[in-house]
């Protein structure tokens, strides 16, 4: 059995031992606190079909909770939109924010298990940075994660994954994620 008190995720150890010194040398940081690091990872599922059937939100919440290892929160509509039959406070999606140990564990599973299971996978786009060092990507099917039992799925949903870093520029953030072996195409 795992001893939770002395357990550190594999990627956190890799970050401390190899990535930090490599980043310090690559960008010439004078101080260890200047080296960019992962801040948080936000997972989001927008469930548009929830307008017709509210049970789909509960199913999506259970799936995202299993993927993240942390309870997902239901997001609700802020405004009413008559054209989409959406009323204020109607549940429309689920999200979860990962930090610390769970963040590193999720990133490890994403890079090494989930992304290689995506059909016709050739890498992730290297241009999806926001200008402030944060990276956003989408997955069309949430069943690529091993926590999801394919036989018990009634519907497949896409999900957004936003990786927030403390990097000041996109170049620093891309270098950081490359050191984590993120499979960029360009």
C-alpha positions in Angstrom: 0.0 0.0 0.0 1.2 3.5 -0.8 2.4 5.6 2.1 0.6 8.9 1.5 2.8 10.9 3.8 6.0 10.2 1.9 4.5 10.0 -1.6 5.5 12.5 -4.3 4.3 12.3 -7.9 6.9 11.2 -10.5 6.7 14.5 -12.5 7.2 16.7 -9.4 10.5 14.8 -8.8 11.5 15.2 -12.4 10.7 18.9 -12.2 12.9 19.4 -9.2 15.8 17.3 -10.3 16.1 17.9 -14.1 13.6 20.5 -15.4 14.5 23.4 -13.0 18.3 23.2 -13.7 17.7 22.9 -17.4 15.3 25.9 -17.5 17.7 27.9 -15.3 20.5 27.2 -17.8 18.4 27.7 -20.9 16.9 31.1 -19.9 19.7 32.3 -17.6 17.6 33.0 -14.5 19.5 34.5 -11.7 17.2 33.3 -9.0 15.4 29.9 -8.5 12.2 31.7 -7.8 12.2 33.1 -11.4 12.0 29.6 -12.9 8.5 29.0 -14.3 6.5 26.2 -12.8 3.0 24.7 -13.1 0.4 26.6 -11.2 -2.8 24.7 -11.9 -4.7 22.6 -14.4 -8.4 23.3 -15.1 -10.6 20.6 -16.7 -13.9 21.7 -18.2 -16.8 19.8 -19.9 -19.6 21.8 -21.5 -22.7 19.7 -21.7 -25.0 21.3 -24.2 -27.5 18.4 -24.1 -28.1 19.2 -20.4 -30.8 21.6 -21.6 -33.0 18.6 -22.6 -31.9 16.1 -20.0 -30.5 17.2 -16.6 -29.3 13.6 -15.8 -26.5 14.0 -18.3 -24.8 16.6 -16.0 -24.7 14.1 -13.1 -23.1 11.5 -15.5 -20.6 14.0 -16.7 -19.8 15.1 -13.2 -19.1 11.4 -12.2 -16.9 10.9 -15.2 -14.9 14.1 -14.6 -14.5 13.3 -10.9 -13.1 9.9 -11.9 -10.7 11.4 -14.4 -9.4 14.1 -12.0 -9.5 12.2 -8.7 -11.3 15.3 -7.2 -15.0 16.2 -7.0 -16.1 18.1 -10.1 -18.3 21.3 -9.7 -21.4 21.9 -11.7 -21.3 25.2 -13.7 -24.5 27.1 -14.2 -25.7 29.6 -16.8 -25.3 33.2 -15.8 -27.9 34.6 -18.2 -31.1 33.3 -19.9 -30.8 32.8 -23.6 -34.2 32.1 -25.2 -32.8 31.0 -28.5 -30.9 28.1 -26.8 -33.7 27.4 -24.3 -31.3 28.2 -21.5 -32.6 29.8 -18.3 -30.5 31.5 -15.6 -29.0 29.1 -13.0 -29.5 26.1 -15.3 -26.7 23.6 -15.1 -24.7 23.5 -18.3 -21.3 21.9 -17.5 -18.8 20.6 -15.0 -15.3 21.7 -14.1 -12.5 20.9 -11.7 -9.3 22.8 -10.8 -6.2 20.6 -9.9 -3.3 21.9 -7.9 -0.3 20.3 -6.2 0.1 16.5 -6.2 -3.1 15.8 -8.2 -2.0 18.3 -10.9 1.3 16.5 -11.4 -0.5 13.1 -11.4 -3.0 14.3 -14.0 -0.4 15.8 -16.3 1.6 12.5 -16.1 -1.5 10.5 -17.1 -2.4 13.0 -19.8 1.0 12.9 -21.5 1.9 9.2 -21.1 -1.5 7.4 -21.2 -4.4 9.5 -22.5 -2.9 11.4 -25.4 -1.3 8.3 -27.1 -4.7 6.7 -26.9 -6.3 9.4 -29.0 -7.2 8.1 -32.5 -4.9 9.5 -35.3 -2.8 11.4 -32.7 0.1 13.3 -34.2 0.8 15.7 -31.3 -0.8 18.8 -29.8 -0.7 22.2 -31.4 2.2 24.3 -30.2 0.5 27.6 -30.9 -2.4 27.4 -28.3 -0.8 29.7 -25.8 -2.6 32.8 -24.6 0.3 35.2 -24.4 0.7 34.9 -20.6 2.2 31.5 -20.5 -1.0 29.4 -20.2 -1.7 26.5 -22.6 -5.2 25.4 -23.7 -6.2 22.2 -25.5 -9.3 20.2 -26.2 -10.0 16.4 -26.3 -12.9 15.2 -28.4 -13.6 12.0 -26.4 -13.2 11.8 -22.7 -12.9 8.0 -22.9 -9.2 8.1 -23.6 -8.6 8.2 -19.9 -8.1 4.8 -18.3 -10.4 5.7 -15.3 -13.4 5.7 -17.6 -15.0 2.3 -18.2 -15.9 2.2 -21.9 -18.8 -0.3 -21.3 -20.6 2.0 -18.8 -20.5 5.1 -21.0 -23.8 6.3 -22.3 -22.4 9.3 -24.1 -19.0 10.7 -25.1 -18.1 14.3 -24.3 -15.2 16.5 -25.2 -13.3 18.3 -22.6 -11.1 21.4 -22.4 -7.7 21.2 -20.5 -6.1 24.5 -19.5 -2.5 24.3 -18.1 -1.6 27.4 -16.2 2.0 28.2 -15.5 3.9 31.0 -13.8 5.8 31.8 -17.0 5.8 35.4 -18.2 6.0 34.5 -21.9 4.7 31.8 -24.2 8.3 30.8 -25.1 9.1 30.0 -21.5 5.8 28.1 -21.0 6.4 26.1 -24.1 9.9 25.2 -23.0 8.6 24.2 -19.6 5.9 21.9 -21.1 8.5 20.5 -23.6 10.6 19.5 -20.7 7.6 17.6 -19.3 7.5 15.8 -22.7 4.4 17.4 -24.0 4.1 16.1 -27.6 4.0 19.4 -29.6 3.7 19.2 -33.4 5.5 22.5 -34.0 
